[in-house]
């Protein structure tokens, strides 16, 4: 395929390229962006070589200008001849400069001085400029939902069964905290990515031929790339910082999938505690026009299932024989797909969160289904505290009998003379909880507000609010 050939995005094979793309990430994660970042690294190298008087300043100027003109299309055409991507890219720079400058291109560098530094640089930019702000936007929606729902009564669920009273805001605070903590980790790891300019085995053999302080030379080149050098490298940069970034990205993705699953379950008609209007994230059936299928939430879970296994590959890429092999060369090229899938899902989750409506009435109806049995926990705890010898079994047996006979547990408790000596010791507040389980909320409302406030402060401190 020639460099001037135009390909429709629908001719591509990855759904990320035509269905789940994020336009704002293309300047960082596309193949064109990869080539451009590698050219920027070559330009930074030439500038420092000129500053060190290793090459002429006019040669560096030529290289910088030429680097800005190189395209992915021509590099790929050239690679068909060279069978080497970096040689192809270097050739495209060299063809644009004078004969004198040709010998200065790529001076002292090995391929992965360029590749690893370019990848770290573009991933750092992609996260700081697009992905992290998108994560913060979703966190703001989670915070809003926690605050708005902090006093909205809801039945808590464990093992998919009714458990104890909470509030919808408290349920959302769980996600505010989890996702907020991941944002902090993603910010840290994205800005901890490292580059290298230490040559073919990492011992600065080539650069030491031209400068007396090759480690400082490396630091100077990487400074122009907004990057710090890894402490020691081989031909490749230490892989753990990148693995850390992928790890925190995938665990963030897992939180999204968990939230999507929870919200989707709450949208079941027989539960009906949240709902969404028709729109981009709700569809009808192809045959049942009344249906409201939560495709936005389902899509988040589906993309999560597709994407998280990249973590297995990243862990395997921690191994490279001796000073370098090529076993991570192909596999690491798929990281932009993983990052794009994640950001696409973050944006979709934000849109869903903005349209999601809690149905407080349905929450109360579902709560009322179990309100009589909810008193079992506080009752058995209080009975035990006032000296009942086997309150857990006793209350459990009574609850089973209540289910069998249909007699409310509260009535059974009040009618049992053996419990009177214990019940008489209850405080007014404890009696109220036994008679009105909506009061058995612990600090759910307070906690929802506190968590929301903490993460608003944290986002503001990070410049993300």
Buried (B, 14 or more C-beta within 10 A) or exposed (E): EEEEEEEEEEEEEBEBBEEBBBEBBBBBBBBBBBBBBBBBBBBBBBBBBBBBEBBBEEBBBBBBEBBEEBBBBBBBBBBEEBEEBBBBBBBBBBEBBEEEBBEBBBBBBBBBBBBBBBBBBBBBBBBBEBBBBBBBBBBBBBBBBBBBBBBBBBBBBEEEEBBBBBBBBBBBBBBBBBBBBBBBBBBEBBBBBBBBBBBBBBBBBBBBEBBEEBBEBBBBBBBBBBBBBBEEBBBBBBBBBBBBBBBBBBBBBBBBBBBBBBBBBBBEEEBBBBBBEEEEBBBEEEEEEEEBBBBBBBBBBBBBEBBBEBBEBBEEBEEBEEEBEEEBBEEBEBBBBBBBBBBBBBBBBBBBBBBBEBBBEBBBBBBBEBBBBBBBBBBBBBBBEBEBEEBBEBBEEBBEEBEEEEBBBBEBBEEEEEBEEBBEEBEEEBEBBBEEBBEBBEEBBEBBBBBBEBBBEBBEEBEBB
